């Protein structure tokens, strides 16, 4: 779940490792700038849980749903301006739907993230690699 990756495939491997511990009802709150690897991590995460098809960033659609061992609800808060917009998308219903929620840019609305969420910080290293570490607010 945590570690360094030198390629998109390496970031997907970190996502696959995180999926081993995933269970229905969990929320993964992802933070980090553009290009830090959040979507590649999610691709690996979803693949490890059996999601078929292409996993893409929901930047414009705001949420993608992937059928898998349990449903995966992939959010991107980047284009949202307010917590009310997120709630209007059915955020609370998704949290209660018995799937796994992966939220990119989760630090935009930290008050809406459940207290037991797994927070991950994504960063770009000086050498161009990517690092996933625990997020400390």
Contact map, one row per residue, 1 for C-alpha under 8 A:
11100000000001111100000000000000000000000000000000000000000000000000000000000000000000000000000000000000000000000000000000000000000100000
11110000000001000000000000000000000000000000000000000000000000000000000000000000000000000000000000000000000000000000000000000000001111000
11111000000001000000000000000000000000000000000000000000000000000000000000000000000000000000000000000000000000000000000000000000001110000
01111100011000000000000000000000000000000000000000000000000000000000000000000000000000000000000000000000000000000000000000000000111100000
00111111011001000000000000000000000000000000000000000000000000000000000000000000000000000000000000000000000000000000000000000000111000000
00011111011000000000000000000000000000000000000000000000000000000000000000000000000000000000000000000000000000000000000000000001110000000
00001111111000000000000000000000000000000000000000000000000000000000000000000000000000000000000000000000000000000000000000000000110000000
00001111111100000000000000000000000010010000000000000000000000000000000000000000000000000000000000000000000000000000000000000000000000000
00000011111110000000000000000000000000010000000000000000000000000000000000000000000000000000000000000000000000000000000000000000000000000
00011111111111000000000000000000000000000000000000000000000000000000000000000000000000000000000000000000000000000000000000000000000000000
00011111111111100000000000000000000010011001000000000000000000000000000000000000000000000000000000000000000000000000000000000000010000000
00000001111111110000000000000000000000011111100000000000000000000000000000000000000000000000000000000000000000000000000000000000000000000
00000000111111111000000000000000000000001001000000000000000000000000000000000000000000000000000000000000000000000000000000000000000000000
11101000011111111100000000000000000000001001100000000000000000000000000000000000000000000000000000000000000000000000000000000000000000000
10000000001111111110000000000000000000011111110000000000000000000000000000000000000000000000000000000000000000000000000000000000000000000
10000000000111111111000000000000000000001001111100000000000000000000000000000000000000000000000000000000000000000000000000000000000000000
10000000000011111111100000000000000000000000100000000000000000000000000000000000000000000000000000000000000000000000000000000000000000000
10000000000001111111110000000000000000000000100000000000000000000000000000000000000000000000000000000000000000000000000000000000000000000
00000000000000111111110000000000000000000000110110000000000000000000000000000000000000000000000000000000000000000000000000000000000000000
00000000000000011111110000000000000000000000000100000000000000000000000000000000000000000000000000000000000000000000000000000000000000000
00000000000000001111111000000000000000000000000000000000000000000000000000000000000000000000000000000000000000000000000000000000000000000
00000000000000000111111101000000000000000000000000000000000000000000000000000000000000000000000000010000000000000000000000000000000000000
00000000000000000000111111000000000000000000000000000000000000000000000000000000000000000000000000110000000000000000000000000000000000000
00000000000000000000011111000000000000000000000000000000000000000000010000000000000000000000000001110000000000000000000000000000000000000
00000000000000000000001111100000000000000000000000000000000000000000000000000000000000000000001111111000000000000000000000000000000000000
00000000000000000000011111110000000000000000000000000000000000000000000000000000000000000000000000111000000000000001110000000000000000000
00000000000000000000000011111000000000000000000000000000000000000000000000000000000000000000001000011110000000001101110000000000000000000
00000000000000000000000001111100000000000000000000000000000000000000000000000000000000000000000000011110000000000000111100000000000000000
00000000000000000000000000111110000000000000000000000000000000000000000000000000000000000000000000000111111000001000111100000000000000000
00000000000000000000000000011111000001000000000000000000000000000000000000000000000000000000000000000111111000000000001111000000000000000
00000000000000000000000000001111100001000000000000000000000000000000000000000000000000000000000000000001111000000000001111000000000000100
00000000000000000000000000000111110101000000000000000000000000000000000000000000000000000000000000000000100000000000000011100000000000000
00000000000000000000000000000011111100000000000000000000000000000000000000000000000000000000000000000000000000000000000001100000000000000
00000000000000000000000000000001111100000000000000000000000000000000000000000000000000000000000000000000000000000000000000000000000000000
00000000000000000000000000000000111111000000000000000000000000000000000000000000000000000000000000000000000000000000000000010000000000000
00000000000000000000000000000001111111000000000000000000000000000000000000000000000000000000000000000000000000000000000001110000010000000
00000001001000000000000000000000001111111000000000000000000000000000000000000000000000000000000000000000000000000000000001100000010000000
00000000000000000000000000000111001111111100000000000000000000000000000000000000000000000000000000000001000000000000000001000000000000000
00000000000000000000000000000000000011111110000000000011100000000000000000000000000000000000000000000001000000000000000000000000000000000
00000001101100100000000000000000000011111111000000000000000000000000000000000000000000000000000000000000000000000000000000000000000000000
00000000001111110000000000000000000011111111100000000000000000000000000000000000000000000000000000000000000000000000000000000000000000000
00000000000100100000000000000000000001111111110000000010000000000000000000000000000000000000000000000100000000000000000000000000000000000
00000000000100100000000000000000000000111111111000000111000000000000000000000000000000000000000000000000000000000000000000000000000000000
00000000001111110000000000000000000000011111111100000000000000000000000000000000000000000000000000000000000000000000000000000000000000000
00000000000101111110000000000000000000001111111110000000000000000000000000000000000000000000000000000000000000000000000000000000000000000
00000000000000110010000000000000000000000111111111100010000000000101000100000000000000000000000000000000000000000000000000000000000000000
00000000000000010000000000000000000000000011111111110000000000000000000000000000000000000000000000000000000000000000000000000000000000000
00000000000000010011000000000000000000000001111111100000000000000000000000000000000000000000000000000000000000000000000000000000000000000
00000000000000000010000000000000000000000000111111100000000000000001110000000000000000000000000000000000000000000000000000000000000000000
00000000000000000000000000000000000000000000011111110000000000000011100000000000000000000000000000000000000000000000000000000000000000000
00000000000000000000000000000000000000000000011111111000000000000111100000000000000000000000000000000000000000000000000000000000000000000
00000000000000000000000000000000000000000000001001111100000000000111000000000000000000000000000000000000000000000000000000000000000000000
00000000000000000000000000000000000000000000000000111110000000000000000000000000000000000000000000000000000000000000000000000000000000000
00000000000000000000000000000000000000000010000000011111000000000000000000000000000000000000000000000000000000000000000000000000000000000
00000000000000000000000000000000000000100110010000001111100000000000000000000000000000000000000000000000000000000000000000000000000000000
00000000000000000000000000000000000000100010000000000111110000000000000000000000000000000000000000000000000000000000000000000000000000000
00000000000000000000000000000000000000100000000000000011111000000000000000010000000000000000000000000000000000000000000000000000000000000
00000000000000000000000000000000000000000000000000000001111111110000000001110000000000000000000000000000000000000000000000000000000000000
00000000000000000000000000000000000000000000000000000000111111100000000000011110000000000000000000000000000000000000000000000000000000000
00000000000000000000000000000000000000000000000000000000011111000000000000000010000000000000000000000000000000000000000000000000000000000
00000000000000000000000000000000000000000000000000000000011111110000000000000000000000000000000000000000000000000000000000000000000000000
00000000000000000000000000000000000000000000000000000000011111110000000000111010000000000000000000000000000000000000000000000000000000000
00000000000000000000000000000000000000000000000000000000011011111000000011110000000000000000000000000000000000000000000000000000000000000
00000000000000000000000000000000000000000000000000000000010011111100000011100000000000000000000000000000000000000000000000000000000000000
00000000000000000000000000000000000000000000000000000000000000111110001111000000000000000000000000000000000000000000000000000000000000000
00000000000000000000000000000000000000000000010000110000000000011111001111000000000000000000000000000000000000000000000000000000000000000
00000000000000000000000000000000000000000000000001110000000000001111111100000000000000000000000000000000000000000000000000000000000000000
00000000000000000000000000000000000000000000010011110000000000000111111100000000000000000000000000000000000000000000000000000000000000000
00000000000000000000000000000000000000000000000011100000000000000011111000000000000000000000000000000000000000000000000000000000000000000
00000000000000000000000100000000000000000000000010000000000000000011111100000000000000000000000001110000000000000000000000000000000000000
00000000000000000000000000000000000000000000000000000000000000001111111110000000000000000000000001110000000000000000000000000000000000000
00000000000000000000000000000000000000000000010000000000000000001111011111000000000000000000000000111100000000000000000000000000000000000
00000000000000000000000000000000000000000000000000000000000000111100001111100000000000000000010000111100000000000000000000000000000000000
00000000000000000000000000000000000000000000000000000000010000111100000111110000000000000000000000001111000000000000000000000000000000000
00000000000000000000000000000000000000000000000000000000010001110000000011111000000000000000000000001111000000000000000000000000000000000
00000000000000000000000000000000000000000000000000000000111001100000000001111110000000000000000000000011110000000000000000000000000000000
00000000000000000000000000000000000000000000000000000000001001000000000000111111000001000000000000000011110100000000000000000000000000000
00000000000000000000000000000000000000000000000000000000001000000000000000011111000000000000000000000001100100000000000000000000000000000
00000000000000000000000000000000000000000000000000000000001101000000000000011111100000000000000000000000000000000000000000000000000000000
00000000000000000000000000000000000000000000000000000000000000000000000000001111111011000000000000000000000000000000000000000000000000000
00000000000000000000000000000000000000000000000000000000000000000000000000000011111010000000000000000000000000000000000000000000000000000
00000000000000000000000000000000000000000000000000000000000000000000000000000001111111000000000000000000000010000000000000000000000000000
00000000000000000000000000000000000000000000000000000000000000000000000000000001111111100000000000000000000010010000000000000000000000000
00000000000000000000000000000000000000000000000000000000000000000000000000000000011111110000000000000000000000000000000000000000000000000
00000000000000000000000000000000000000000000000000000000000000000000000000000001111111111000000000000000000000000000000000000000000000000
00000000000000000000000000000000000000000000000000000000000000000000000000001001011111111110000000000000000000000000000000000000000000000
00000000000000000000000000000000000000000000000000000000000000000000000000000000001111111111000000000000000000000000000000000000000000000
00000000000000000000000000000000000000000000000000000000000000000000000000000000000111111110000000000000000000000000000000000000000000000
00000000000000000000000000000000000000000000000000000000000000000000000000000000000011111110000000000000000000000000000000000000000000000
00000000000000000000000000000000000000000000000000000000000000000000000000000000000001111111110000000000000000000000000000000000000000000
00000000000000000000000000000000000000000000000000000000000000000000000000000000000001111111111000000000000000000000000000000000000000000
00000000000000000000000000000000000000000000000000000000000000000000000000000000000000100111111100000000000000000000000000000000000000000
00000000000000000000000000000000000000000000000000000000000000000000000000000000000000000111111110000000000000000000000000000000000000000
00000000000000000000000000000000000000000000000000000000000000000000000010000000000000000111111111101000000000000000000000000000000000000
00000000000000000000000010100000000000000000000000000000000000000000000000000000000000000011111111111000000000000000000000000000000000000
00000000000000000000000010000000000000000000000000000000000000000000000000000000000000000001111111100000000000000000000000000000000000000
00000000000000000000000010000000000000000000000000000000000000000000000000000000000000000000111111100000000000000000000000000000000000000
00000000000000000000000110000000000000000000000000000000000000000000011000000000000000000000011111110000000000000000000000000000000000000
00000000000000000000001111000000000000000000000000000000000000000000011110000000000000000000011111111000000000000000000000000000000000000
00000000000000000000011111110000000000000000000000000000000000000000011110000000000000000000001001111100000000000000000000000000000000000
00000000000000000000000011110000000000000000000000000000000000000000000111100000000000000000011000111110000000000000000000000000000000000
00000000000000000000000000111100000000000100000000000000000000000000000111100000000000000000000000011111000000000000000000000000000000000
00000000000000000000000000111100000000000000000000000000000000000000000001111000000000000000000000001111110000000000000000000000000000000
00000000000000000000000000001110000001100000000000000000000000000000000001111100000000000000000000000111110000000000000000000000000000000
00000000000000000000000000001111000000000000000000000000000000000000000000011100000000000000000000000011111100000000000000000000000000000
00000000000000000000000000001110000000000000000000000000000000000000000000011000000000000000000000000011111111001000000000000000000000000
00000000000000000000000000001110000000000000000000000000000000000000000000000000000000000000000000000000111111000000000000000000000000000
00000000000000000000000000000000000000000000000000000000000000000000000000001100000000000000000000000000111111000000000000000000000000000
00000000000000000000000000000000000000000000000000000000000000000000000000000000011000000000000000000000011111111000000000000000000000000
00000000000000000000000000000000000000000000000000000000000000000000000000000000000000000000000000000000011111111000000000000000000000000
00000000000000000000000000000000000000000000000000000000000000000000000000000000000000000000000000000000000011111100000000000000000000000
00000000000000000000000000000000000000000000000000000000000000000000000000000000001000000000000000000000000011111100000000000000000000000
00000000000000000000000000101000000000000000000000000000000000000000000000000000000000000000000000000000010011111110100000000000000000000
00000000000000000000000000100000000000000000000000000000000000000000000000000000000000000000000000000000000000111111100000000000000000000
00000000000000000000000000000000000000000000000000000000000000000000000000000000000000000000000000000000000000001111100000000000000000000
00000000000000000000000001100000000000000000000000000000000000000000000000000000000000000000000000000000000000000111110000000000000000000
00000000000000000000000001111000000000000000000000000000000000000000000000000000000000000000000000000000000000001111111000000000000000000
00000000000000000000000001111000000000000000000000000000000000000000000000000000000000000000000000000000000000000001111100000000000000000
00000000000000000000000000011110000000000000000000000000000000000000000000000000000000000000000000000000000000000000111110000000000001100
00000000000000000000000000011110000000000000000000000000000000000000000000000000000000000000000000000000000000000000011111000000000111100
00000000000000000000000000000111000000000000000000000000000000000000000000000000000000000000000000000000000000000000001111100000001111100
00000000000000000000000000000111100111000000000000000000000000000000000000000000000000000000000000000000000000000000000111110000011110000
00000000000000000000000000000001100110000000000000000000000000000000000000000000000000000000000000000000000000000000000011111000011100000
00000000000000000000000000000000001100000000000000000000000000000000000000000000000000000000000000000000000000000000000001111101111000000
00000000000000000000000000000000000000000000000000000000000000000000000000000000000000000000000000000000000000000000000000111111111000000
00000000000000000000000000000000000000000000000000000000000000000000000000000000000000000000000000000000000000000000000000011111100000000
00000000000000000000000000000000000000000000000000000000000000000000000000000000000000000000000000000000000000000000000000001111100000000
00000100000000000000000000000000000000000000000000000000000000000000000000000000000000000000000000000000000000000000000000011111110000000
00011110000000000000000000000000000000000000000000000000000000000000000000000000000000000000000000000000000000000000000000011111111000000
00011110001000000000000000000000000110000000000000000000000000000000000000000000000000000000000000000000000000000000000001111001111100000
01111000000000000000000000000000000000000000000000000000000000000000000000000000000000000000000000000000000000000000000011111000111110000
11110000000000000000000000000000000000000000000000000000000000000000000000000000000000000000000000000000000000000000000111100000011111000
01100000000000000000000000000000000000000000000000000000000000000000000000000000000000000000000000000000000000000000000111000000001111100
01000000000000000000000000000000000000000000000000000000000000000000000000000000000000000000000000000000000000000000001110000000000111110
00000000000000000000000000000010000000000000000000000000000000000000000000000000000000000000000000000000000000000000001110000000000011111
00000000000000000000000000000000000000000000000000000000000000000000000000000000000000000000000000000000000000000000000000000000000001111
00000000000000000000000000000000000000000000000000000000000000000000000000000000000000000000000000000000000000000000000000000000000000111
